[in-house]
């Protein structure tokens, strides 16, 4: 990933425009489907979808990290990120769409990754934000002091 940082740095220092794209996401609670739609201005060299599910180790949290805190030690979380193909709708539009996991089966996260060549022929990878489905939280909301906790 250092090469991606180098390409990002060169875009800034050499005043090279970043590739342009926009995206939207949608949660359909009736059909229980989440989706991300990307519209590219600049054509990417390649695209892919990255996705994962929560594991029993972190249930019921929405936690997709590869390492987690267990008491005072750090352990591996077997959340594996998989690669999938975005549906090409033509004219620079891509779609990633997944059904919600069954009730009680945890959460799924996914995002679309776009790989570009910059004007100086360096590879740069840009992504949408990751969305989590279903779009619910396993705990009630909190505000201010009642939200304190320990960050890893």
Residue pairs with C-beta under 8 A, 6 or more apart in sequence:
3 122
3 123
4 123
4 124
4 125
6 122
7 118
7 122
7 123
7 124
8 124
10 16
10 118
10 120
10 122
11 17
11 18
11 118
11 124
14 120
16 118
16 119
16 120
17 119
18 124
18 126
19 40
19 41
19 42
19 44
19 114
19 116
19 118
19 124
19 126
20 40
20 41
20 42
21 38
21 39
21 40
21 41
21 42
21 44
21 114
21 126
22 38
22 39
22 41
23 36
23 37
23 38
23 39
23 112
23 128
24 36
24 37
25 34
25 35
25 36
25 37
25 128
25 129
25 131
26 34
26 35
26 37
27 33
27 34
27 131
27 133
27 134
27 135
28 34
28 35
29 134
32 99
32 100
32 134
33 97
33 98
33 99
33 100
34 97
34 98
34 100
34 108
34 110
34 131
34 133
34 134
34 135
35 95
35 96
35 97
35 98
36 95
36 96
36 97
36 110
36 111
36 112
36 128
36 131
37 93
37 94
37 95
38 47
38 86
38 93
38 94
38 95
38 112
38 114
38 128
39 92
39 93
40 92
40 93
40 94
40 114
41 92
42 116
43 92
44 114
44 115
44 116
45 115
45 116
45 117
45 123
46 114
46 115
47 86
47 94
47 112
47 113
47 114
47 115
48 83
48 84
48 85
48 86
48 112
48 113
48 115
49 83
49 84
49 85
49 86
49 96
49 110
49 111
49 112
49 113
50 81
50 82
50 83
50 84
50 110
50 111
50 113
50 127
50 130
51 81
51 82
51 84
51 96
51 98
51 108
51 109
51 110
51 111
52 64
52 79
52 80
52 81
52 82
52 108
52 109
52 110
53 79
53 101
53 106
53 107
53 108
54 61
54 62
54 63
54 64
54 79
54 106
54 107
54 108
55 77
55 78
55 79
55 106
57 68
57 75
57 77
57 78
58 68
58 77
58 79
59 106
60 106
60 138
61 138
62 107
62 109
62 132
62 137
62 138
63 77
63 79
64 79
64 81
64 109
64 130
65 77
65 79
65 152
66 76
66 77
66 79
67 74
67 75
67 76
67 77
68 74
68 75
68 77
68 152
69 75
69 150
69 152
74 152
84 96
84 110
86 94
86 95
86 96
86 112
87 94
87 95
87 96
87 97
88 94
89 95
94 112
96 110
96 111
96 112
98 108
98 110
98 133
100 108
100 133
100 134
101 107
101 108
101 133
101 134
107 132
107 133
107 134
108 132
108 133
109 130
109 131
109 132
109 133
110 130
110 131
110 133
111 127
111 128
111 129
111 130
111 131
112 127
112 128
113 125
113 126
113 127
114 125
114 126
114 127
115 123
115 124
115 125
116 123
116 124
116 125
116 126
117 123
117 124
118 124
